[in-house]
Amino acid sequence: MAATTLGVACLYALVTTERLVVGQILLAALVSGVVAGRRTLSVKHVIGGAVALVSFPVVFGLYAGVGGLSGTLTGLRRRILFVPGDVMVRYFIEFPRRTPFLRGASVPKVSRLTGGETFNLSEFIYREYYQRNTPLVGNANASFLGVGWANAGMVGVIVWSLAVGAALVLVERLLRRLPRRSAAAARGVAVFHTVMLTFTDITRTLLGYAPGFLDLIVILWFLHIVDQRLALRSQAAVVPRVQFRPQTS
């Protein structure tokens, strides 16, 4: 199953722009392998993982041909240090001066529950402020502060912050109930998402899309409960029944 999943991820990454999926799967496999083997996380593992995470976007930039090594490093520096703040400013400029507050329309789960239309907020900001070539479509993601503001202003920022905090607490509690290997693999995915939060919104990772990270943990927890029930039933089935016969004098 793990090999099949990795193969599907690699194939998906080759035919789309989501090549980060491969790095995510590899990091999850690394963390789960360390925990499953009951080995202590050493400095060697940390350095190896850090080198893999740093080299992955560099190799991708060189492969995309953005201007060699110097151009790739310059682009990454701008992307990590300057672009997120610039994108955040655009969110606060756009709403509500030019566009009314979205009232949850940019969150697919909320839109599906209320029956409303889904508003692609990151694509809208990209089109309004950053698009230079009409055929090209991109995304301009902000943190949960920008998304909360775009949906309901200051109230949205407060609600979004509380929702993210509650989701993080729930994820941690569910992780403690999972088996060792499942929890380790999930934490490996969480590490990858945390590193990549410079260009994404934590609510998109946790709450926005289905299946998000919280959905993944809930599914793992549910499968663990089912697995425990089946294991108890199988044990009860193999235990021989002892028949007690009354002794006669």
N, C-alpha and C positions, 0 to 999 in steps of 0.2 A: 504493500500500500504506500509506503514512504517513497519507494523508488518510482512508482507510477505517478505520485503527486509531484515529485521533482521533475519528472519528464514532461508532464502537462504544463508545469510552471515555465520550464525552459522553452517549450514550444510556443506558449502564449507570449513570452517575452520577446521571442524572435520576430513574431508577426505583428507586434504592437509596439508602442512606445513605453510600455510598463516593464522595462528591463530590471527595475528595482525588485521585482518579485523574486528573481533568482537570488539576490543578496539576502532577502528576507528569509527564504526557505533555508539557505545555507547557514545563516546565523541561528535560526531555530534548531536546526540539526546539530550545530556545534554545542549549544547550551544544553539541549536534551541529552546529547551523548555524554557530556561531562557529568551530568547529574545521574543519569542511568547507570554509568559505570562507577558511581560512588567515589569519584575522584574530586579532590579539592580544586577549586578554581585558582589556578596559579597565575603568576605574572606572565608566563609564557602564553597562556590562553588569552589573557586580556590584551597583550601586545599584538598577538596574531589577529584577534578580532578587530582591534583598532586599525591595523594596517589594511585588513580586508575592506573595512568600511571606508577608509580614506581613499584607497586605490580604486574602488569601484567607480565612483563618479569621474575620476581622472581618466580611467580607461574608456569609459563611455564617452567623455568629451573628445578624446583622441580618435575614437572610432567614428564619431559624428563629424569630425573634421571642422572644428570651430576655430582653428588657427594655431595648431600645434600645442606644445606643452605650455608655453607662456600664455597663450590665449585661453587655454583651458583653466589654468590656475587663476588668471585674472577674472574670468567669468564666474568661477566658483567663489572667489572672494567677494565679488559684488553680489552674487546670489545669496550668500549666507549673511553678510554683514549689512547690506544696504537695501536690498529689494524688499525684505519683509516689512521693514518700517515704512517704506514708501507706499507699499500696497495698503497697509493699515490706514495711512492718512487718507487715501482715496475712498475708503469705506466711510469714514466720518465726514468727508466732504460731500459725498453723493447723497447720503440719507440724513435728514429728510428734506434737504434744500431742493434737490432736483427730482428725487424719487421718494414717494411715501414709504413709510416703514412697511416691511413685508409681512409682519405678524405671523411668523412661522412658515411662510411659503417656501423658504429656501431649505427647509429641513424635509427631506423626502418622507420620513416616517410620519411627521405631523401632517403633511399634505395628504397622504393616503388615508389617515384616520379621519380627517375632516372632510375629505372629498374634494379638496381644492386643487388647483394647478400647482405643479412643482416649478419653482423659480430657480434657475441655475445662476446663483449669485456670483460665483467665482468667474464664470464665463462672461457674465454681464459686465463685471468690473474690467476684465481684460479687454472686452470689445470697446468699452467707453474710453479707456485711458491708455491702453498699451498696444492695441492692434495697429500694425503698420501695413500689413499685406492682407487684403480682403479674403482671399481663399483660405488663409491660415486661421485656425481656431485654437485658442489657448485658454489657460486658467490663471487667475490671479487670486490665490487663496490667502486669507488672513487668519489670524488667531481667533479664538472664541470670543475675544473682546469685540473685534470688528463684526463678526457674525451676529453676536447678540445685539450690538448697536443697530445694525441694518434691519433687524427684525422688530425690535421694540424700544430702541433708544436706551436710556440708562436703566430702565426696568429690565430690558432684555439682557443687558450686561450682567446684572445681579442674578437674574434667573439662570442664565447660562452658566455662570460661575458656580452657583449652587448645584446645578444639574451635573456639571463635570465633577465636582467634588464628591457628590453622592455616587456617581458611576464608578469613580476610582476606588472608593471604599468598598462598594459591592464587588468589583473585580478582585480586589485583594482578598476579601473574605471567601469568595468562591474558589480562588486559586488554592487557598489553604485546605479546601475540602477535596481537591482533585488528587489523583495518584501522582507519584513522584515524577514519572516521565511526562505525563500530560501537562502538569504544572510547569515543568522545566521548559518544554517546547513552547508553551504559551508565553512564558516570561521571555524567551528568546525573541518571539515576535514583538512583544512589548518593548524590548530594548531597541529593536530596529525602528519601531514607530517613534520612540522618544528621540532618537538621534535625528530622524527626518522631520521633526516638528518645525524646522526652520522654514518649510515651504507648505505646510499643511495646517489644518485646524484640528485641535484635539477632539472637538465635538464631532467632526467628520469621522475620526478614527473610532471613537467610542460609541456615539449615539446616532450620527447622521444617517449612515447608509446601512443597508441590510444585505449581507451580514457584516456588521461592524465588529470591533474587537470584543465588546461586551456580549454581542450575540454569540460569538465564537466560544467565549467562556461559559455562557449559559448552556449552549449545546453540549459542550464537553462535560459539564456538571450533570446534565440530564442523562447523557450516555453512561456516565459513571454510576449513577443511581440504578439505571436499568441493568448494568453489568453486575452490580452487587446483588440485585434481586435474583437474577438468573443463576448466579453462583450459589446463592443460598438454596434455591430450588434444586439445583443439581446435587448439592451435598445431601439434601434431605432425601433425594431419590436413591442414592447409593448406600445410605445407612441401612443395614439389615434390620428388619423388624423382629423383635424378640417377643416370643409368645410365652406367657407365663401360664403354667398348668398347675392347678391346685394339687397339692400332695395329699394322698390318702393314706390313712393309717391301717 
